Amino acid sequence: MLLSLLVLLSTACTSSTEYTLGYWHQRSDFDGKSRAGAAFFTIEDMGYIFGGGNGKNQRFKSMYSYDINKDFFTELFSETSTATMPSPRELATGFAVGGKGYITCGYDGVNPLNDTWEYTPSSNSWRRVDDFPGDIRYGALSFTIDNYAYVGCGYNDDGSLKDFYRYDPNQADGSHWTKIEGYGGSKRAMGMAFVINKVAYIVGGKNNNSDCKDMWKFDGTTWTRLRYITNDDDLVEGTDKSFNDDYTSIVRYGGIAFALNGKGYIGLGAAASGSYRSNYWIYDPTTDLWSNNDGDVTDFAGSTRINSVYFTNKAGNLGFVTTGGSGSSSFFDDTYQFSPDEYKEK
């Protein structure tokens, strides 16, 4: 047995086979119509998907659940449902807190929105709660820390926005939202956020036609600017300059963001210039540095896309991506599981 193990180790060490980090496993296709810009949230090991659009002047109000463990979609509300529920919209923002799911804001094809809705899984029902208190908007970002949710940024007819608000589900109706001060970063639409050890990290997005290169963290009390994501010497100071040589392909909007095994991951999306991203980058919060494994990361297995649905399992070691769009006429319904610690042969 020992001899067999030594032979196996020797073979592995001398093999010339090359691998890339991470593996994308295709899962069951999304059951509904192909779409982009759906709102989403996760409760336990169940992902929930609401709304979205398909570029044909059609916005959806259908809702689906995805059982991560069984790889199975279930339609919860159809397009013709007469239940009390949110109206059709795309680019709304979703979050889950206190065992319930929420969506807020979005775009109905004519106007940005500010209504907020609460979903109860046990009764499969919606109820309207306090409207989002900021300007009407879509393409906002959200994250949760402890028993609070935070929603901010986004854009409307007047341009991109940068204000943030906290949602407390334990307050009485009429008092759920509180404005949060202190964010000194860029206005940004379709940015991304992930949370590691109760600290939220804000990255990406675009401000009108420019990529957002600043990155911030928030611990529920204090906002802190992190290293700029750029190789532009005019934007970085001191030791920042030694860490930004390959950072130009990190910036993006409408991408995906995971927190897996204590690291942050961003992928897909597009640069403000219009180029779509298939790569992903890994963020280490202990060093404030991004890595792409020297370029040896496994590109996304499907078509490049923006405004996909993405979530993680309860254990925080697997990511999932479904739907999304490319341009004004290509929309997707394929689903993938991302396993960060597996390798793919080149």
Backbone torsions as a table, in degrees:
resi	resn	phi	psi	omega
1	MET	NA	-44.2	178.0
2	LEU	-61.3	-41.7	179.2
3	LEU	-62.2	-41.6	179.6
4	SER	-62.5	-40.5	179.4
5	LEU	-65.0	-41.4	178.9
6	LEU	-64.2	-39.6	178.0
7	VAL	-63.8	-41.9	179.8
8	LEU	-63.3	-44.5	179.1
9	LEU	-64.4	-39.9	179.5
10	SER	-63.4	-41.3	179.5
11	THR	-64.7	-42.1	-179.3
12	ALA	-64.7	-37.9	-176.5
13	CYS	-73.7	-29.5	-176.0
14	THR	-99.5	-2.5	-178.4
15	SER	-65.3	140.9	178.3
16	SER	-93.1	2.1	179.5
17	THR	-65.6	135.5	180.0
18	GLU	-108.3	148.5	-175.2
19	TYR	-133.0	157.4	171.2
20	THR	-113.9	151.0	-174.5
21	LEU	-80.7	134.8	178.6
22	GLY	93.2	149.1	-179.5
23	TYR	-140.5	133.2	178.1
24	TRP	-103.1	114.2	178.3
25	HIS	-100.1	127.5	177.7
26	GLN	-74.6	135.5	179.1
27	ARG	-116.5	-167.3	-178.3
28	SER	-64.4	140.5	176.5
29	ASP	-64.6	147.4	172.4
30	PHE	-57.3	136.3	-173.1
31	ASP	-75.6	-25.9	-176.1
32	GLY	-85.8	-171.2	176.4
33	LYS	-66.1	146.8	175.4
34	SER	-56.1	144.3	-174.6
35	ARG	-164.3	165.7	172.7
36	ALA	-133.8	161.3	175.3
37	GLY	70.5	26.0	175.0
38	ALA	-75.0	150.2	172.8
39	ALA	-85.1	154.0	-176.0
40	PHE	-155.1	156.1	172.9
41	PHE	-157.3	164.9	-178.0
42	THR	-128.2	133.6	174.5
43	ILE	-126.4	119.3	-172.9
44	GLU	56.1	-127.1	178.8
45	ASP	-106.3	36.2	178.3
46	MET	-125.4	121.8	174.9
47	GLY	-93.3	145.3	-179.8
48	TYR	-124.3	136.4	-173.7
49	ILE	-128.6	124.9	-178.8
50	PHE	-128.6	135.8	168.7
51	GLY	69.8	-146.1	-174.7
52	GLY	108.4	-178.8	179.3
53	GLY	-145.6	169.0	-178.1
54	ASN	-129.4	17.1	175.5
55	GLY	74.2	0.8	179.3
56	LYS	-107.8	35.8	-176.3
57	ASN	56.9	33.7	179.3
58	GLN	-124.3	124.1	173.2
59	ARG	-112.8	147.5	-173.3
60	PHE	-107.4	155.8	169.9
61	LYS	-125.2	2.2	178.3
62	SER	-64.8	153.7	-177.5
63	MET	-135.8	140.7	-178.3
64	TYR	-133.3	151.6	168.6
65	SER	-109.5	153.3	176.3
66	TYR	-128.8	116.4	177.2
67	ASP	-81.9	107.9	-175.5
68	ILE	-60.9	-40.2	-175.8
69	ASN	-74.7	-33.0	-178.7
70	LYS	-97.1	-8.1	-178.3
71	ASP	55.2	56.6	-172.6
72	PHE	-142.9	128.7	176.2
73	PHE	-94.7	144.7	175.4
74	THR	-133.0	130.7	175.4
75	GLU	-77.4	124.8	179.7
76	LEU	-98.5	-38.7	176.7
77	PHE	-138.8	134.4	179.4
78	SER	-90.4	173.6	177.4
79	GLU	-65.5	-24.8	-177.7
80	THR	-99.9	9.7	-178.3
81	SER	-59.5	139.4	176.8
82	THR	-101.6	8.9	179.5
83	ALA	-67.8	157.5	171.2
84	THR	-68.1	119.6	-173.7
85	MET	-167.6	169.6	178.6
86	PRO	-63.3	153.1	177.2
87	SER	-77.2	163.5	178.8
88	PRO	-57.5	141.0	-179.0
89	ARG	-169.5	160.8	172.1
90	GLU	-127.3	163.3	178.5
91	LEU	55.4	31.4	167.9
92	ALA	-77.1	170.2	-177.8
93	THR	-117.2	132.7	179.9
94	GLY	-117.2	153.9	173.4
95	PHE	-158.7	161.8	176.8
96	ALA	-127.4	135.1	178.9
97	VAL	-154.8	138.8	178.8
98	GLY	65.0	28.2	178.2
99	GLY	79.1	7.3	177.9
100	LYS	-126.5	157.8	179.6
101	GLY	-106.7	154.5	-178.2
102	TYR	-139.7	146.8	165.4
103	ILE	-129.6	149.7	179.1
104	THR	-148.1	155.5	176.7
105	CYS	61.3	-156.2	-176.1
106	GLY	114.8	-175.5	-176.3
107	TYR	-136.1	129.5	-176.1
108	ASP	-100.1	9.4	-178.3
109	GLY	100.9	-17.1	177.7
110	VAL	-125.1	-47.8	-174.2
111	ASN	-131.1	147.4	165.4
112	PRO	-66.9	159.1	-173.5
113	LEU	-125.6	164.6	176.2
114	ASN	-138.7	7.1	-179.5
115	ASP	-74.6	148.9	-177.7
116	THR	-124.6	138.0	-176.2
117	TRP	-130.2	145.4	-179.4
118	GLU	-112.8	130.1	-179.6
119	TYR	-110.4	130.4	177.4
120	THR	-108.1	112.4	-176.6
121	PRO	-62.5	-37.6	-174.4
122	SER	-63.5	-30.2	179.0
123	SER	-109.5	-1.0	-177.4
124	ASN	48.5	55.2	-175.4
125	SER	-140.2	153.7	177.9
126	TRP	-111.7	150.0	166.1
127	ARG	-142.5	144.8	179.2
128	ARG	-80.0	135.6	177.4
129	VAL	-118.2	-160.8	-174.4
130	ASP	-61.8	136.1	174.9
131	ASP	-62.2	148.1	172.9
132	PHE	-58.3	129.8	-170.4
133	PRO	-82.3	-15.5	179.8
134	GLY	-81.4	-171.6	176.5
135	ASP	-60.1	149.1	172.9
136	ILE	-57.0	146.3	-172.8
137	ARG	-166.8	168.7	169.9
138	TYR	-145.4	166.6	-177.3
139	GLY	69.0	27.5	176.4
140	ALA	-79.3	167.7	175.2
141	LEU	-115.4	160.7	-179.6
142	SER	-146.6	160.1	173.6
143	PHE	-159.7	165.1	177.7
144	THR	-126.1	142.2	173.9
145	ILE	-134.3	124.2	-174.4
146	ASP	54.4	-127.9	-176.1
147	ASN	-104.7	28.7	177.3
148	TYR	-122.9	150.6	171.8
149	ALA	-115.1	150.5	-179.4
150	TYR	-128.5	133.7	-179.2
151	VAL	-131.6	134.7	179.3
152	GLY	-165.2	178.9	-178.5
153	CYS	60.5	-152.6	-173.0
154	GLY	98.2	-168.2	178.9
155	TYR	-156.1	165.9	175.8
156	ASN	-149.4	-162.8	-175.4
157	ASP	-64.2	-19.9	180.0
158	ASP	-90.8	-2.8	178.7
159	GLY	117.9	-166.6	-177.3
160	SER	-77.6	159.5	-174.1
161	LEU	-128.6	164.0	-178.1
162	LYS	-140.7	7.1	-178.8
163	ASP	-81.9	152.8	-178.7
164	PHE	-127.8	149.1	-179.8
165	TYR	-138.2	145.4	178.3
166	ARG	-102.8	136.7	176.1
167	TYR	-109.7	124.1	179.0
168	ASP	-113.4	108.0	-177.3
169	PRO	-69.3	-14.7	-176.8
170	ASN	-87.5	-7.4	175.8
171	GLN	-80.9	160.2	178.7
172	ALA	-69.6	153.8	175.5
173	ASP	-54.6	135.7	-175.1
174	GLY	99.3	-10.9	-176.6
175	SER	-133.4	20.2	-175.0
176	HIS	-73.4	-33.0	-171.8
177	TRP	-100.3	141.0	174.5
178	THR	-136.7	134.4	178.0
179	LYS	-72.4	138.7	180.0
180	ILE	-110.0	123.7	-179.3
181	GLU	-95.9	169.1	169.5
182	GLY	106.2	-13.4	178.5
183	TYR	-74.6	119.0	-176.6
184	GLY	-108.9	16.7	-174.9
185	GLY	-89.2	-168.3	-178.2
186	SER	-70.7	152.4	161.0
187	LYS	-63.9	144.2	-179.1
188	ARG	-156.1	141.6	174.2
189	ALA	-115.8	144.6	178.5
190	MET	55.2	40.4	173.5
191	GLY	-80.0	179.9	-176.4
192	MET	-130.5	155.1	177.9
193	ALA	-145.1	146.3	170.3
194	PHE	-140.8	157.5	-175.6
195	VAL	-123.1	127.0	177.5
196	ILE	-127.5	121.5	178.4
197	ASN	52.0	47.7	176.2
198	LYS	64.8	23.9	173.0
199	VAL	-123.0	127.6	179.4
200	ALA	-92.3	141.9	178.4
201	TYR	-120.2	126.1	-177.1
202	ILE	-107.0	127.0	-174.9
203	VAL	-148.0	152.1	172.0
204	GLY	75.1	-167.0	-174.3
205	GLY	96.4	174.3	176.4
206	LYS	-135.0	147.9	176.7
207	ASN	-111.1	100.3	-170.4
208	ASN	58.4	-110.1	-177.4
209	ASN	-110.7	22.5	-179.3
210	SER	-121.7	141.8	174.9
211	ASP	-68.2	141.1	174.2
212	CYS	-85.5	120.3	-174.6
213	LYS	-105.4	-4.9	178.1
214	ASP	-91.1	149.0	-179.3
215	MET	-129.1	140.4	-175.3
216	TRP	-132.8	155.5	170.5
217	LYS	-125.7	155.5	-176.9
218	PHE	-144.2	126.9	-176.4
219	ASP	-103.5	15.7	-176.7
220	GLY	96.6	-13.6	178.9
221	THR	-129.9	-47.3	-170.4
222	THR	-122.0	136.3	172.2
223	TRP	-93.2	137.3	178.9
224	THR	-134.6	129.9	176.1
225	ARG	-78.5	136.1	177.4
226	LEU	-103.1	-172.3	-179.4
227	ARG	-61.1	141.3	172.9
228	TYR	-65.0	145.9	178.6
229	ILE	-98.4	82.8	-175.0
230	THR	-167.1	162.6	169.0
231	ASN	-112.1	22.6	177.8
232	ASP	-86.5	110.8	-176.9
233	ASP	-61.4	-22.0	-179.4
234	ASP	-73.0	-16.3	-177.7
235	LEU	-104.2	-8.3	-177.3
236	VAL	-119.2	157.2	-176.8
237	GLU	-131.8	151.0	172.2
238	GLY	54.6	-129.1	-175.7
239	THR	-68.3	-13.3	178.0
240	ASP	-53.7	-35.1	-171.5
241	LYS	-63.1	-23.9	-177.0
242	SER	-85.0	1.9	-174.2
243	PHE	-124.1	12.3	-169.5
244	ASN	-122.4	15.3	-173.4
245	ASP	-60.6	-37.6	-174.5
246	ASP	-110.4	18.8	-170.9
247	TYR	-81.6	-3.0	-173.8
248	THR	-64.3	-26.0	-177.9
249	SER	-92.2	7.5	176.2
250	ILE	-81.3	-43.5	-173.6
251	VAL	-61.0	139.0	-178.4
252	ARG	-171.9	163.9	172.0
253	TYR	-127.3	159.7	178.3
254	GLY	63.5	25.4	-178.2
255	GLY	-90.9	-167.6	177.6
256	ILE	-112.8	154.5	-179.2
257	ALA	-145.3	129.1	178.0
258	PHE	-125.2	153.0	161.4
259	ALA	-113.7	112.6	-175.9
260	LEU	-130.5	124.8	175.9
261	ASN	52.9	39.2	176.3
262	GLY	80.3	7.3	177.5
263	LYS	-121.7	156.2	175.0
264	GLY	-99.6	143.6	179.2
265	TYR	-129.6	134.1	169.1
266	ILE	-127.6	149.5	-179.0
267	GLY	-160.9	178.2	179.7
268	LEU	52.0	-153.7	-176.8
269	GLY	77.0	-165.3	-177.8
270	ALA	-149.4	153.8	172.1
271	ALA	-78.2	158.5	179.1
272	ALA	-60.0	-23.9	177.3
273	SER	-69.2	-16.8	179.3
274	GLY	109.3	-9.3	-179.1
275	SER	-77.0	132.2	-178.3
276	TYR	-84.4	149.1	-178.1
277	ARG	-105.8	135.0	172.3
278	SER	-112.3	-9.9	-176.1
279	ASN	-87.3	174.5	171.0
280	TYR	-139.8	159.1	179.3
281	TRP	-126.7	154.2	-175.6
282	ILE	-118.1	129.3	-177.7
283	TYR	-108.5	131.0	176.9
284	ASP	-105.2	110.3	-177.0
285	PRO	-68.6	-18.5	-179.8
286	THR	-75.8	-23.5	-179.5
287	THR	-116.0	-9.9	-174.5
288	ASP	58.3	40.5	-179.2
289	LEU	-127.4	149.0	175.0
290	TRP	-104.0	146.7	178.0
291	SER	-135.9	144.9	170.1
292	ASN	-120.2	26.7	178.1
293	ASN	55.6	42.0	-178.3
294	ASP	56.4	35.3	178.8
295	GLY	86.4	-8.0	-177.5
296	ASP	-94.4	58.4	170.8
297	VAL	-111.1	151.8	-176.0
298	THR	-81.9	116.6	178.1
299	ASP	-61.2	155.8	177.5
300	PHE	-53.9	138.4	-173.6
301	ALA	-78.8	-18.9	179.9
302	GLY	-99.3	-164.1	177.6
303	SER	-74.2	147.7	174.5
304	THR	-62.2	151.8	-172.9
305	ARG	-167.8	165.3	173.5
306	ILE	-125.4	164.3	173.5
307	ASN	54.1	47.2	174.5
308	SER	-83.1	165.3	167.1
309	VAL	-85.4	137.1	177.8
310	TYR	-147.8	145.3	177.5
311	PHE	-161.1	172.4	179.5
312	THR	-121.1	163.5	173.9
313	ASN	-77.3	168.8	-177.0
314	LYS	-61.8	-35.3	-179.4
315	ALA	-69.6	-17.4	178.0
316	GLY	72.7	29.8	178.7
317	ASN	-125.0	3.1	177.4
318	LEU	-136.9	141.7	175.5
319	GLY	-112.7	155.2	-179.3
320	PHE	-135.0	141.4	-179.7
321	VAL	-134.0	135.5	173.8
322	THR	-148.5	159.7	-179.4
323	THR	59.5	-160.9	-176.8
324	GLY	115.7	171.3	-177.9
325	GLY	-142.3	163.7	176.8
326	SER	-139.3	115.2	-175.6
327	GLY	70.8	-156.8	-176.0
328	SER	-100.4	-0.6	-174.3
329	SER	-134.8	-5.6	-178.9
330	SER	-110.3	120.1	-179.0
331	PHE	-133.2	153.4	-167.1
332	PHE	-125.9	155.6	175.6
333	ASP	-131.5	8.2	-179.0
334	ASP	-80.0	154.3	-174.9
335	THR	-128.2	140.3	-179.2
336	TYR	-134.9	146.3	172.0
337	GLN	-105.7	130.3	178.7
338	PHE	-103.0	121.9	177.2
339	SER	-109.0	103.8	-169.8
340	PRO	-68.4	-24.8	-174.6
341	ASP	-98.7	2.4	175.6
342	GLU	-90.7	165.5	-179.7
343	TYR	-124.2	150.0	177.4
344	LYS	-117.9	132.1	178.0
345	GLU	-67.7	135.8	179.3
346	LYS	-68.3	NA	NA
